[in-house]
Amino acid sequence: MNQRQVYGIAVLALLSSCDPGAEPAPAVAGERTARSGQVEAFGIVKTGRILDLHVEFNASVVDVRVRDGDRVVQGQDLVVLDLDQSEEEIERRRHELRLAEIGLAGLERGPAGEGRSGVPAIDQLANRIANTELELAQLRRERERLAGSLAAEDTPEALRLANELETAPRFHEIAQQEMTSTEGLVERGSVSKAVHDAAVKEVVRCRQALQVARFALDGWRQETRLALEEAESTIVAKEGELANLRLDLEIATAESTTLLETQRERVSGLRAELDRLRSRLAKGSIAGDRLVCGPAAAIVFDVSCRSGDRLSPERRILSLMDLAELRVLADVSEDFIKDVRIGAPATIVPVADPSRSYAGRVLEISGMAVDKNGEYVIPVSISIDEPDLFLKPNFNVDVRIEMGPGEGPG
């Protein structure tokens, strides 16, 4: 740069400083502007409420329907869950409670209550329980055998019927071919009509055999299915009988009052456990088998799951920034913090679009200064009265805080 250029720049700078309509130089963070009665600072848009979403039960992820940065609204699906494990646990507890309530009702009637003539001796009950358990084990094995046979169709009877069904169409086809062949031979006089009639009868017999084979295999399946259903019904009855026998044994071997209190406590505990399990599936963020957004509007971040993942109460699924709690965290220089008051009006201008501005008020003033790049500043929290869709978390903003009376500096 030559001397003439330097001189020209100096003159322009002087003229600019003398121009009453020229824009003032931008203020640094926390600078007090005496002419406007404002303290200017730099800040960042943050949310005052972060929600970490968990489930309080074991589940699996079926589908994740959001990504980091997505804007979601109240009730919108975030994650689809497989709740089979939790629902099975609830069903087990419900079954335990039902049996415990039956037992409690029996205890409250007493050993010789209505419909009971007395409690059999303990050794008789023990023998009956052992025999019933043996019968129940045999019934369960029979049920497994029938279920396996029905699924695989591998019993000798099923294999025979399946073989007949497989060969019958071939025999029928051969008989039809023979009938067709003899029909032509009869017309030429090579064989007698009796031979052709015999071939026709064989076709009829083979067709009937095919129909019988089809009906026979279907009939075997139906019989096996009925036998399986009967085994299931008998098992349920035996399980009820076994439960009653065990209950009678408890009554016979324990003092009735103590056993009654114990059973009441057990029923109460099972009810509380069942209510707890059900309440976990009725949380505000759970809607059926879906994890949904609770706030009116929020931003998704830190999504930490994907389809197929198994979830537990300790694992965070994702986090939400509640957009209803947007605020600005601004750094005010220690030189000007004395002019900042709780409740003081503030104007917020996003760096991304200086043509926009938002009103707010000072909510909090930190009780201590922090070192920011060698300069000590005081963090100040400022509300945003009417945030719109443009204003996003982590936006950089310029803040102008009005000086004046208020609740005093922090």
FIMARNU-547081 format. One line per 8 residues: their letters; for each residue x, y, z of C-alpha. Coordinates in Angstrom, 3 decimals, always signed. Example, Ala and Ser with C-alpha at 12.3 -4.5 7.8 and 13.67 -1.06 7.14 Angstrom:
REM FIMARNU-547081
AS) +12.300:-4.500:+7.800  +13.670:-1.060:+7.140
This chain:
REM FIMARNU-547081
MNQRQVYG) +0.000:+0.000:+0.000  +1.539:+3.419:-1.054  +1.439:+6.680:+0.865  -1.447:+8.106:-1.199  -3.650:+5.085:-0.421  -2.916:+5.337:+3.308  -3.789:+9.035:+3.272  -7.087:+8.353:+1.459
IAVLALLS) -8.159:+5.718:+3.960  -7.359:+8.064:+6.863  -9.496:+10.813:+5.350  -12.433:+8.450:+4.783  -12.199:+7.220:+8.377  -12.230:+10.807:+9.644  -15.249:+11.716:+7.511  -17.127:+8.636:+8.691
SCDPGAEP) -16.526:+9.531:+12.330  -17.902:+13.025:+11.714  -21.040:+11.849:+9.851  -24.028:+12.107:+12.229  -25.980:+9.491:+10.212  -23.220:+6.855:+10.285  -23.885:+3.509:+12.081  -22.054:+3.151:+15.427
APAVAGER) -19.433:+0.427:+15.711  -20.851:-2.850:+17.052  -20.595:-3.335:+20.797  -18.562:-6.151:+22.312  -20.214:-8.745:+24.558  -21.609:-7.125:+27.665  -20.840:-3.538:+26.594  -23.031:-0.822:+28.051
TARSGQVE) -24.420:+1.589:+25.453  -24.987:+4.847:+27.283  -26.948:+6.486:+24.435  -29.549:+3.696:+24.247  -29.527:+2.778:+27.943  -28.863:-0.874:+27.085  -26.325:-3.565:+27.935  -25.443:-5.665:+24.909
AFGIVKTG) -24.308:-9.258:+25.142  -23.871:-12.388:+23.087  -25.900:-15.506:+23.855  -27.049:-18.918:+22.743  -30.616:-20.247:+22.538  -31.089:-23.158:+24.927  -34.015:-25.066:+26.346  -34.716:-24.958:+30.028
RILDLHVE) -36.090:-28.504:+29.977  -34.372:-31.628:+28.627  -36.324:-34.892:+28.715  -34.376:-38.162:+28.675  -36.792:-40.903:+27.614  -36.559:-44.386:+29.112  -38.941:-47.297:+29.476  -39.384:-48.814:+32.917
FNASVVDV) -39.730:-52.342:+31.577  -37.999:-54.784:+29.260  -38.878:-54.265:+25.603  -37.462:-54.470:+22.091  -37.294:-51.785:+19.424  -39.413:-52.512:+16.328  -38.930:-49.206:+14.491  -37.301:-45.831:+15.176
RVRDGDRV) -39.366:-43.115:+13.479  -37.251:-40.022:+14.245  -33.684:-38.805:+13.785  -31.473:-36.291:+15.563  -32.725:-32.777:+14.868  -36.313:-33.752:+14.004  -39.028:-31.408:+15.276  -41.894:-33.354:+16.847
VQGQDLVV) -45.223:-32.447:+18.409  -47.280:-33.841:+21.262  -48.494:-37.393:+20.626  -46.224:-37.967:+17.615  -44.714:-41.461:+17.357  -41.019:-41.612:+18.240  -40.280:-45.339:+18.634  -42.403:-48.462:+18.076
LDLDQSEE) -41.846:-51.091:+20.779  -42.345:-54.832:+21.119  -43.996:-55.267:+24.545  -44.426:-59.059:+24.465  -42.031:-59.597:+27.383  -43.806:-57.110:+29.629  -47.258:-58.360:+28.650  -46.216:-61.956:+29.380
EIERRRHE) -44.886:-60.889:+32.769  -48.175:-59.137:+33.533  -50.109:-62.260:+32.512  -47.941:-64.444:+34.784  -48.523:-62.107:+37.714  -52.243:-62.007:+36.990  -52.380:-65.821:+36.998  -50.438:-65.950:+40.282
LRLAEIGL) -52.812:-63.406:+41.799  -55.870:-65.379:+40.678  -54.542:-68.558:+42.297  -53.575:-66.641:+45.442  -57.067:-65.118:+45.675  -58.623:-68.566:+45.295  -56.369:-69.775:+48.081  -57.279:-66.822:+50.248
AGLERGPA) -60.988:-67.455:+49.747  -60.491:-71.054:+50.825  -58.595:-70.002:+53.925  -61.218:-67.455:+54.872  -63.906:-70.168:+54.689  -61.850:-72.185:+57.146  -60.746:-75.865:+57.134  -64.314:-77.050:+57.584
GEGRSGVP) -66.170:-74.297:+55.764  -68.974:-74.566:+53.299  -68.508:-77.469:+50.879  -65.625:-78.972:+52.878  -66.132:-81.694:+55.413  -62.667:-81.385:+56.858  -58.979:-81.454:+56.005  -57.531:-84.873:+55.113
AIDQLANR) -54.459:-86.080:+56.932  -51.129:-84.663:+55.782  -49.769:-88.023:+54.567  -52.892:-88.629:+52.477  -52.591:-85.188:+50.947  -48.912:-85.751:+50.201  -49.708:-89.023:+48.404  -52.521:-87.435:+46.399
IANTELEL) -50.261:-84.554:+45.423  -47.526:-86.957:+44.282  -50.000:-89.020:+42.228  -51.563:-85.900:+40.696  -48.139:-84.525:+39.774  -47.309:-87.842:+38.084  -50.587:-87.812:+36.155  -50.001:-84.209:+35.176
AQLRRERE) -46.520:-85.005:+33.879  -47.919:-87.893:+31.791  -50.657:-85.658:+30.400  -48.131:-83.001:+29.458  -45.981:-85.585:+27.660  -49.049:-86.825:+25.799  -49.918:-83.258:+24.862  -46.410:-82.713:+23.500
RLAGSLAA) -46.605:-85.985:+21.561  -49.942:-85.081:+19.996  -48.773:-81.570:+19.140  -45.615:-82.948:+17.543  -47.524:-85.578:+15.589  -49.994:-83.007:+14.313  -47.207:-80.663:+13.239  -44.919:-83.268:+11.629
EDTPEALR) -47.511:-85.917:+10.589  -44.857:-88.566:+11.197  -46.802:-91.273:+13.041  -47.145:-94.682:+11.289  -50.856:-94.052:+10.688  -50.237:-90.568:+9.278  -47.407:-91.811:+7.066  -49.589:-94.676:+5.743
LANELETA) -52.467:-92.354:+4.927  -50.134:-89.826:+3.325  -48.593:-92.581:+1.205  -52.018:-93.738:+0.072  -52.938:-90.161:-0.812  -49.730:-89.852:-2.797  -50.110:-93.134:-4.751  -53.878:-92.991:-5.354
PRFHEIAQ) -53.641:-90.317:-8.091  -51.042:-92.394:-9.968  -53.221:-95.529:-9.839  -56.187:-93.466:-10.995  -54.193:-92.081:-13.905  -53.001:-95.576:-14.938  -56.572:-96.897:-14.777  -57.813:-94.053:-16.994
QEMTSTEG) -55.068:-94.752:-19.528  -56.007:-98.449:-19.543  -59.685:-97.594:-20.006  -58.869:-95.302:-22.937  -56.639:-97.958:-24.503  -59.230:-100.755:-24.238  -61.908:-98.491:-25.681  -59.969:-98.232:-28.926
LVERGSVS) -59.175:-101.932:-28.950  -62.867:-102.804:-28.532  -63.725:-100.644:-31.547  -61.154:-102.515:-33.623  -62.327:-105.855:-32.232  -58.966:-106.646:-30.609  -60.444:-107.189:-27.129  -63.855:-107.988:-25.812
KAVHDAAV) -66.252:-105.438:-24.322  -65.901:-107.266:-20.985  -62.258:-106.256:-20.824  -63.219:-102.614:-21.422  -65.967:-102.790:-18.776  -63.456:-104.123:-16.282  -61.172:-101.178:-17.072  -64.057:-98.748:-16.500
KEVVRCRQ) -64.799:-100.359:-13.126  -61.127:-100.024:-12.178  -61.229:-96.291:-12.956  -64.281:-95.906:-10.702  -62.592:-97.896:-7.932  -59.391:-95.821:-8.164  -61.379:-92.562:-8.063  -63.173:-93.753:-4.935
ALQVARFA) -59.871:-94.821:-3.395  -58.466:-91.324:-4.034  -61.445:-89.709:-2.304  -61.182:-92.115:+0.620  -57.465:-91.338:+0.988  -58.155:-87.630:+1.124  -60.925:-88.011:+3.691  -58.860:-90.472:+5.748
LDGWRQET) -55.907:-88.084:+6.198  -58.223:-85.175:+7.036  -60.046:-87.404:+9.501  -56.769:-88.380:+11.199  -55.864:-84.732:+11.538  -59.240:-83.898:+13.044  -59.052:-86.793:+15.503  -55.548:-85.807:+16.574
RLALEEAE) -56.620:-82.185:+16.998  -59.578:-83.223:+19.179  -57.310:-85.458:+21.248  -54.920:-82.531:+21.744  -57.763:-80.255:+22.864  -58.991:-82.906:+25.285  -55.467:-83.272:+26.697  -55.259:-79.478:+27.169
STIVAKEG) -58.611:-79.444:+28.988  -57.586:-82.336:+31.232  -54.278:-80.622:+32.060  -56.097:-77.437:+33.112  -58.408:-79.461:+35.349  -55.482:-81.373:+36.871  -53.575:-78.144:+37.494  -56.586:-76.775:+39.363
ELANLRLD) -56.875:-80.003:+41.335  -53.167:-79.880:+42.170  -53.435:-76.264:+43.302  -56.322:-77.166:+45.606  -54.420:-80.141:+47.031  -51.395:-78.003:+47.752  -53.612:-75.425:+49.380  -55.202:-78.109:+51.562
LEIATAES) -51.721:-79.288:+52.521  -50.745:-75.742:+53.534  -53.891:-75.464:+55.615  -53.206:-78.814:+57.292  -49.554:-78.053:+58.106  -49.760:-74.458:+59.326  -51.705:-72.634:+61.936  -54.735:-71.272:+60.159
TTLLETQR) -54.509:-67.692:+61.442  -50.831:-67.365:+60.514  -51.431:-68.870:+57.097  -54.386:-66.578:+56.530  -52.316:-63.459:+57.253  -49.502:-64.731:+55.080  -51.895:-65.351:+52.209  -53.462:-61.920:+52.616
ERVSGLRA) -50.018:-60.325:+52.485  -49.186:-62.372:+49.413  -52.394:-61.309:+47.662  -51.760:-57.682:+48.611  -48.171:-57.880:+47.362  -49.225:-59.495:+44.082  -51.895:-56.839:+43.547  -49.376:-54.066:+44.178
ELDRLRSR) -46.879:-55.718:+41.835  -49.528:-56.131:+39.139  -50.588:-52.476:+39.503  -46.953:-51.411:+39.270  -46.414:-53.452:+36.096  -49.570:-52.045:+34.524  -48.721:-48.462:+35.507  -45.347:-48.736:+33.762
LAKGSIAG) -47.219:-49.335:+30.501  -49.482:-46.333:+31.170  -46.844:-43.624:+31.487  -47.428:-40.332:+29.706  -44.804:-41.084:+27.052  -46.249:-44.554:+26.285  -49.267:-44.951:+23.994  -49.984:-48.626:+23.393
DRLVCGPA) -46.826:-50.051:+21.859  -45.391:-46.637:+20.927  -43.101:-44.143:+22.625  -44.586:-40.696:+21.873  -43.692:-37.041:+22.345  -45.062:-35.530:+25.565  -44.304:-31.797:+25.165  -46.379:-29.638:+22.827
AAIVFDVS) -43.302:-29.267:+20.597  -39.755:-30.543:+20.946  -36.497:-31.273:+19.123  -35.114:-34.833:+19.079  -31.435:-35.416:+19.850  -29.093:-38.187:+20.986  -31.152:-41.048:+19.486  -29.333:-44.081:+20.882
CRSGDRLS) -31.353:-47.053:+19.642  -32.243:-48.803:+16.409  -34.548:-51.590:+15.236  -33.896:-54.869:+17.030  -32.273:-53.342:+20.130  -33.345:-54.706:+23.497  -34.234:-52.015:+26.034  -34.018:-51.997:+29.809
PERRILSL) -34.980:-49.387:+32.424  -31.336:-48.263:+32.703  -30.953:-47.454:+29.007  -31.790:-44.009:+27.624  -33.603:-44.221:+24.272  -33.433:-40.591:+23.134  -33.699:-37.049:+24.466  -36.085:-34.172:+23.753
MDLAELRV) -35.564:-30.419:+23.980  -38.844:-28.879:+25.133  -39.424:-25.909:+22.812  -41.927:-24.400:+25.251  -38.976:-23.770:+27.589  -36.688:-21.941:+25.120  -34.495:-19.275:+26.683  -31.248:-17.440:+25.982
LADVSEDF) -28.102:-18.010:+28.004  -26.097:-14.806:+27.592  -22.654:-13.826:+28.891  -22.542:-10.293:+30.366  -19.173:-8.714:+31.084  -18.451:-8.163:+34.777  -17.991:-4.441:+33.993  -21.688:-4.044:+33.167
IKDVRIGA) -23.469:-6.683:+35.297  -24.380:-3.979:+37.853  -26.767:-2.494:+35.285  -28.647:-5.784:+34.726  -31.775:-6.472:+36.813  -34.052:-9.490:+37.251  -37.181:-8.836:+35.157  -35.486:-6.257:+32.937
PATIVPVA) -36.830:-6.246:+29.340  -34.518:-7.632:+26.663  -34.455:-7.749:+22.878  -33.092:-10.884:+21.196  -31.772:-10.785:+17.617  -30.683:-14.066:+15.946  -27.357:-13.940:+14.116  -28.908:-16.150:+11.407
DPSRSYAG) -31.410:-13.397:+10.504  -30.792:-9.946:+12.036  -34.085:-8.715:+10.562  -35.918:-10.731:+13.217  -36.198:-9.810:+16.870  -37.883:-11.302:+19.926  -38.894:-9.816:+23.256  -37.905:-11.320:+26.574
RVLEISGM) -37.033:-10.632:+30.191  -34.112:-11.448:+32.478  -35.005:-14.563:+34.462  -31.818:-15.339:+36.379  -28.414:-13.831:+37.002  -25.693:-16.264:+38.005  -24.176:-15.813:+41.440  -20.632:-16.235:+40.147
AVDKNGEY) -18.456:-15.115:+37.253  -16.788:-17.579:+34.851  -13.671:-17.256:+32.726  -14.434:-17.097:+28.983  -11.254:-16.776:+26.913  -9.524:-14.669:+29.544  -12.516:-12.405:+30.186  -14.735:-12.851:+33.218
VIPVSISI) -18.443:-12.880:+32.414  -21.626:-13.563:+34.346  -24.150:-15.999:+32.799  -27.634:-14.499:+32.522  -30.806:-16.432:+31.612  -33.378:-14.567:+29.490  -36.908:-15.683:+28.564  -38.242:-15.640:+24.987
DEPDLFLK) -41.835:-14.445:+25.041  -43.083:-15.682:+21.656  -40.588:-18.001:+19.953  -41.475:-19.097:+16.415  -40.387:-21.986:+14.198  -37.355:-20.054:+12.958  -35.710:-19.810:+16.380  -33.894:-23.071:+17.096
PNFNVDVR) -31.857:-24.433:+20.009  -28.137:-23.570:+19.845  -28.762:-20.514:+17.621  -26.329:-17.658:+18.296  -28.104:-14.416:+19.216  -27.296:-10.828:+20.116  -29.053:-9.556:+23.239  -29.842:-5.997:+24.322
IEMGPGEG) -30.894:-5.685:+27.975  -32.625:-2.515:+29.130  -30.965:-0.779:+32.075  -33.208:+0.476:+34.857  -34.954:-0.501:+38.095  -35.704:-4.117:+38.820  -35.200:-6.733:+41.506  -31.496:-6.003:+41.720
PG) -28.448:-7.734:+40.265  -27.763:-11.356:+40.980
